[in-house]
Amino acid sequence: MNEVNFNYKTDYILQDETIFLRPLERGDFKHLLKFSINEPEIWEFNIGGANGEENLLKYIDNAINQRQSERQYPFIIFDKKTNEYAGSTRFYNIDLGMKTIEVGYTWYGKKYQGTGINKNCKYLMFDFAFDKLGVERIGLGANSKNQRSINAMKGVGCTEEGILRSRSFDQNGNRIDAVILSILKNEWNETWKTKLKEKTIK
């Protein structure tokens, strides 16, 4: 069994005709500040959001520290069509031995929600994880009340596996249940790689 090859120190670039994902940097504060100040509701379902200038600084510092400690790998999302930064996402819980990885901490400015850009991001990340890293399973999760996010995950090929009760907190400190989903390598290769590619915006 070949080991998954992932190097946290490597600056991975994922892109297609529409979007560009690169590692999140501290200097990206200026690119994301407008969302932090003007659209705080983006993070209402989860704790540790970037609402407000101070929280955005903490959010970026924590994300970068997680990469340096080899726990997570955060990206910033750039929309080539509008020539603007659109949000952020990341890989985490990367288990090289078990060939599993998780995709999450994903958010977009309200302007980009429902536009199809999420399908492009997921295509690039799934393709990289399955085809370049050789993982067998990609896991995702969401606050059980965040039906929009859950539907978006199902729309890119993920299957709901169950609920972890009282798993985490929302933005207000209330305990939440988490819905767990996943997509497997055979599902990607046999169905969703082609289907999701057809759904991506050009």
N, C-alpha and C positions, 0 to 999 in steps of 0.2 A: 504494500500500500504506500503510494507516494505521499510525502508530506506536503501540505499546503504551504506555498512559499509566499509569505507576506512580510514586508519590511517596513516598519513604522517610520524609519528615517528617509525612505524614498518618497519623493514628491510625485504621487500618482496624479495623472491628468486624465480625466474622462470627458469625452466630448463627441458631439455629432454636429449636424448642420445648424442645430437650433440652440443648444445649451453647452456650457463649459463648466466643468466641475474641477476645482483645484483645492489644495489644502487650505484650510482656514488659517489666517494670520492675524496678529494683533492689529496691524494696520487696517484690517477690514472693518474696524469699528466705524469708520466714517461712511462706509458703504451701507451698513445695516442700521445706522442710527435713526433714519427716517421711519423705519418700521417700529423700532423700539419706542419712539416718542408718539407716533401717530396711530399705531395699531396695536395697543397692548392686549387686546382681546385674542390675538393670535395664540397666546400661551395660556388661555384660561383653563384648559383641561389638565395641565401638568405643572408640577413644581419645577423651579429652577429655570423659568423662562427669562427672556431678555427684555421684559417690559420696563421701560425707563432707562435713562442713561447709566445709572449706577449698576443696575442689573445686567445691562448689556456688557459692561466691562467685566463683570464677574463671569458672565456666560462665556465670553471669548477666552478669558484667562483659564477658566476651568477646562474648556474644550481643548485648548492647546496643552495644558498640563496633562490631560488624559492621554493625549498622543505621546507626549514625552515619557510618560510612565508606561507606555505600550498597553493601554487598556482600550482606547478608542481612537478613531481616525476621522476627524471632522473635515467636511468640505464646505466651501461657499459656492453658491449656484449663480451663474451668470447667464442671462438671456441674451443671446446674440442678436435676436430680432429687434429688441428694444434698446440694446446696448446698455442694459442696466443689471444690477445685482438683484436677485429675486428671493433669496432665502438661504437656508443651510440644511445640511443633512450629514449623516455619518455612518461609518461601520463601527460596530462594537461587539463585545463578547466573541472575539475572534479566537476560535479553538482550533489550532493547527493540527492537533492530533486527531480530533474527531471530525475534521473537515466540515465545520459548521461556522456560520457567521450571522450576525444580526444587522439589520438596517433600521435606523430610527433617528430620533431627535430631529425629525424632518419638519420644517415649516417654510411657508411661502408668504410673501406679502399678499394682501387681499387682492391686489390687481392680478396676481398670477394664479389664484385659486380657481379651479374649474376650467382652466385654459388648455389643459393637456400637457403642461410642462412637467407635471409629476410623472406622467407616463414615460416621458423622455428620460427623466432622472432615474426612474426605476429600471428602465431598459438598460441604461449604461451600467448601473451598479450591479444588477443581476448578471448581465453578460460578463462583466469583469470578474465577479465572484465565482460564477460557474465555469466559465470558459478559460479564464486566465489563472485563477487561484485553484480551481479544481474542487471547490467545496461541493458537498452533497445536499446541504440543507441551508436555506436562508430563513431566519426567523424575524418576525415583526410583532409589534404590540401596540395597543392603544387603550386609553381610558374607555371603559365600557359605555360611557355617555357620549363619546365622540363618534357618533354614527357616521359622520361625513368621512372621517379618516378611515374607519373600518370599511366602509363601502369602497373607498379609493384603493385600499389594499386588495380587496376581493377583485376589483376591476383590473388589477395587474397580475392576476393569477394565484393569489394567496388563498389558502384554505384555513378557515377558522378551526382551531384545535380545542379551545376551551377557555375557561375563565380562571384567573388567579384572584381569589377573593382578598380584599383589603391589601392589595399589593403595594400601593404607593400613595402619593398625595396629589391633590390638585393645587392650583395656584393659591387657593385660600387656606390651604392646610388641612382640608377634609380628606379623609381616607377614601381611596377609590379602588374599584375592581378593574383588573386589566384583562382585556381580550387578547389572546395569543393566536397568531396566525403563522403560516409558513408556506414556502414553495420549495419543492424538491427538484433535484437536477433532472430527473427523468421527465417531470412535468414541464420543465423549462424546455428541454430539448425536443420533446415530442409535440408540444402544443404552444406554449406561451412565448417562446422566443420569436416565432413567426407572427403569432397573433398580436403580441404587444408591439412588435415592429410596425405592423400595419396601423396600429392606433396612434403611434407617435406623430407629433406635428412636424412638418417639414419647413 
